[in-house]
Amino acid sequence: MKEKIKTTNKEKFGVDNPSQNEEIKEKKKKTYIKNYGVEHYSQTKKFREDTSRRMKNGGSSHANSFIKNPSKPQVELYKLVKELHEDAILQFPVKEVNKTIDIVIPSLMIAIEYDSSYFHDLEKDKIRQSKLENLGWKFIRYLDKLPTKDKITRDITNVK
């Protein structure tokens, strides 16, 4: 079926997808300018409002919940935590703030984050952490180095 659609589009428009055709692109652009005053729908106020509302109402954490590729250090840390607390969860979405926590121990309301200083904006992390702490989460944060199981145990005990 997909091949038949591609063949038909190539015959009619000279491309696999009509949206790739310059004439159609120009028509769409003129329609958006006429209807919205911009060249593309994503530039409209309505698009921004809809997107913002969707992200604020759980869309962001919902999208993040599909991330199945946490970093290798996060997975290793999760395995250590899971040995200590069976209810540990990896990549836990928190709808109220549209964020995902690397690892949680829900029974203790403990959030564990593994950060690489190369990839993380530490200032944004502090703001995000503050919002989550206001919801009752207690934080343990590891930066650039995996802790030992003993260190994790001590940190969990100290944060309770």
C-alpha positions in Angstrom: 0.0 0.0 0.0 2.8 2.4 0.9 4.6 1.7 -2.3 1.4 2.3 -4.3 0.9 5.7 -2.5 4.6 6.6 -3.3 4.1 5.6 -7.0 0.9 7.6 -7.3 2.5 10.7 -5.6 5.6 10.5 -7.9 3.3 10.3 -10.9 1.1 13.2 -9.8 3.6 15.5 -8.0 7.1 14.2 -8.9 7.9 13.4 -5.2 7.2 10.6 -2.7 5.1 13.0 -0.5 3.0 15.9 -1.8 4.4 18.1 1.0 7.8 17.9 -0.7 6.4 19.5 -3.9 7.5 23.1 -4.2 4.1 24.2 -5.8 2.2 22.6 -2.9 4.6 24.1 -0.4 3.9 27.5 -1.9 0.1 27.0 -1.8 0.2 26.0 1.9 2.4 29.0 2.7 -0.1 31.4 1.0 -3.0 29.8 2.8 -1.3 30.2 6.2 -0.4 33.8 5.4 -4.0 34.4 4.4 -5.6 32.7 7.4 -3.0 33.3 10.1 -0.6 36.0 9.0 2.4 33.6 9.1 4.1 31.2 6.8 3.5 28.1 8.8 0.9 26.9 11.3 3.6 26.3 14.0 4.3 30.0 14.0 0.7 30.8 15.1 -0.3 31.9 18.6 -2.9 29.1 18.6 -0.2 26.4 17.9 1.9 27.8 20.7 -1.0 27.9 23.2 -2.1 24.4 22.2 1.4 23.0 22.6 2.0 24.8 25.9 -1.4 23.5 27.3 -0.6 20.0 26.1 2.8 20.0 27.7 1.6 21.5 31.0 -1.2 18.9 31.2 1.1 15.9 31.3 2.2 15.8 27.7 5.8 16.3 28.6 6.0 13.6 31.2 3.9 11.3 29.0 6.4 11.9 26.1 9.3 11.3 28.4 7.8 8.1 29.7 8.5 6.6 26.3 12.2 7.2 26.6 13.7 3.8 26.8 17.3 4.8 26.5 18.5 6.1 29.8 22.3 6.6 29.9 24.5 3.6 30.9 25.4 5.2 34.2 21.7 5.7 35.0 21.0 2.0 34.3 23.9 0.9 36.4 22.8 3.1 39.3 19.3 1.8 38.9 20.5 -1.8 39.2 22.3 -0.9 42.4 19.3 0.9 43.9 17.0 -2.0 42.8 19.1 -4.5 44.7 18.5 -2.3 47.9 14.9 -1.4 47.2 12.8 -3.7 45.1 10.2 -1.0 44.4 12.7 1.3 42.6 11.5 2.6 39.2 13.7 3.9 36.3 12.5 7.0 34.3 9.6 7.8 36.6 7.2 10.5 35.0 5.8 13.1 37.4 2.8 14.6 35.7 2.4 17.6 38.0 5.6 19.2 36.8 5.9 17.4 33.4 9.3 16.0 34.3 10.8 12.5 34.6 13.0 11.5 37.5 15.9 9.2 36.7 15.2 6.7 39.5 12.6 6.8 42.3 11.9 4.8 45.4 8.2 5.5 45.6 7.7 4.0 49.1 10.2 6.5 50.5 9.4 9.4 48.1 13.1 9.5 47.2 14.3 10.7 43.9 17.7 9.8 42.7 19.4 11.6 39.8 22.5 10.8 38.0 23.9 13.8 36.2 26.8 14.2 33.8 28.1 17.7 34.0 28.7 17.6 30.3 25.0 17.2 29.4 23.2 18.9 32.3 22.4 22.5 33.0 22.9 22.4 36.7 20.9 25.6 37.3 17.9 24.2 35.5 18.3 21.0 37.5 18.2 23.0 40.8 14.9 24.7 39.7 13.4 21.4 38.6 14.5 19.7 41.9 12.9 22.5 43.9 9.6 22.0 42.2 9.7 18.3 42.8 10.8 18.8 46.5 7.7 21.0 46.9 5.7 17.9 45.9 7.3 15.9 48.7 10.3 14.2 46.9 13.6 14.0 48.7 16.6 14.1 46.5 19.9 12.3 46.1 22.1 13.5 43.3 25.2 11.9 41.9 27.5 13.9 39.5 29.8 12.2 37.0 30.6 9.2 39.2 28.7 6.1 40.1 28.5 5.6 43.9 29.1 2.3 45.7 26.2 0.3 47.1 27.4 1.3 50.6 27.3 5.0 49.6 23.8 4.7 48.2 22.6 3.0 51.4 24.1 5.8 53.5 22.6 8.5 51.3 19.2 6.9 51.5 19.4 6.6 55.2 20.5 10.3 55.5 17.8 11.7 53.3 14.8 9.8 54.9 
